[in-house]
Amino acid sequence: MKVFWWALASIVLLNFGCAPKADNTIHIYPEQSISHNFIGNGVQWSAYPHADTEMAEWGKLMTDEKWEMNYKRLDYMQPKLFRVLDQANWRYLVDFDKEGNPILDFNTSEIKAVEKILDYAQKNSITVMIGEWGTPFKMHDTDKGHSDKFSGAKDPKWINAIASYLDYLINTKGYSCIKYYNFVNEPNGDWASTKGDFNEWRDGVKLLVKTLRDKGLDKKISIAGPDAVTRYDNPRSTYPGLGWVEESAKQIDSIIGIYEIHDYTDHELVKSGGFREFHQKAADIAVEMNKQIIFGELGMTRNGQRNQDRVKADPFASEDSQMEVYDHSYGIYMADAIIQSMNAGFSGAAAWALDDAMHTLGDLGNKNELKRWGMWNSLGKEICNDPNDEKIRPWFFPWSLMCRYYPVGSTIVKTDSTGVEGLRLTAAVFNDGVTVAVVNNSNVPNTISLAVPTEKNMQKFIYEEGKSLVDAEGFPVPISTNMKPEEIIELNVPANAFVLLTTLKY
């Protein structure tokens, strides 16, 4: 009698070195979905405002060779989601006429640089969420003498400029990969152009949606919001961080296409599992509204004095740098966070950020103030006199696998809790395939007995400090490519390690 694959879906958790115990069985439930139509995980990848054209502060350091290096690495990662964050006055807002109306030019070299990202996304069917930092000259280039040209986020002149740009990209250029627009970066922040004014942001969204409808774009692109940092409560704002999600649902749900938030999360919150608990509240709001929710930015908080000491020791790092990106541990925490988010019902997350070379502190272009958050630095040689800084960093290993092996359209399914501190898993089914990711965010090794929910052979990857298997390019290599399900009956999960098992063969 043939046994259906989901009948085999059980995981038995053991103390390290102990024999399997039936009463510890942990089940995977393919028939019980957490989320359908998974959008997928990806990265924040902006065009390089300091280095993408001859007129940029650093000149055109992003040569074709540099772009190709990024493309090759992304070819391995297979991201499913790009967040492309930009600014009108960097790309297409070139001047003002005598009446103070914006002069727009969509044929600039700066636009061509953005199109390098969009061309790649279009070719590879990657969902793009595009947006701007904030009101021009109230966010970035505040010293250019144009601060009075726009009244704020609900100024029709800015709204019309945005709609014209989107019309060009979507209708003229045909970028159907652009699915969402996020209006003002982190609008609940005191650093945002809105300074945390929910009403200003909300009214700007309403006007933008109306303008998009007038241009016939409302069927092709929708609003991602509120883009709030949910664990940040701005005392100047009417609502706390999570309140921005709640109020968006109450006041403008009908014009929100997808819910989207940010978090630079606390290490202990992730390690304890509290990350899922907190963000479950936002996910539940989205589910209630029959919408999906994603992280537009996800990262770990900068870890106190040790991080700042490392910043001071690096002549090219700004104070807004996460120096842990050079460490194995960052990959563990990011893997743990994404596993928890998927189990909470999120449909994807974009990691901040792909590349150090994209941004500087305040985006002022100071070469000694890079925002070090990336998986590499494309301009390590040119800016830092260090070609080694262009190499892939450790956290690429787990993040790329969480992008690559959780395809668009996957169903994230329920599992029992492991019941062990720091040990978590998430599972997905896709057509007749299955992927299981396990993270051990603790100093104690464990062995899990795994009855794999498939009859297919599997690939197995392990991310372990000093032992992660990579090829000459720095890309993850499976330690086994054709494991039979019965060969994974006992699976060692080392301390501070990440394991991915998948029937998918690409």
Beta strands, then each sheet from edge to edge (+ up, - down):
strand 1: 10-14
strand 2: 25-35
strand 3: 42-44
strand 4: 81-86
strand 5: 93-96
strand 6: 102-104
strand 7: 127-132
strand 8: 178-183
strand 9: 222-229
strand 10: 256-265
strand 11: 293-300
strand 12: 349-351
strand 13: 411-415
strand 14: 423-430
strand 15: 433-440
strand 16: 446-451
strand 17: 458-464
strand 18: 480-483
strand 19: 491-493
strand 20: 497-502
sheet 1: 18+ 17- 20+ 15- 14+ 13- 2+ 1- 16+ 19-
sheet 2: 3+ 4+ 7+ 8+ 9+ 10+ 11+ 12+ 3+
sheet 3: 5+ 6-
end
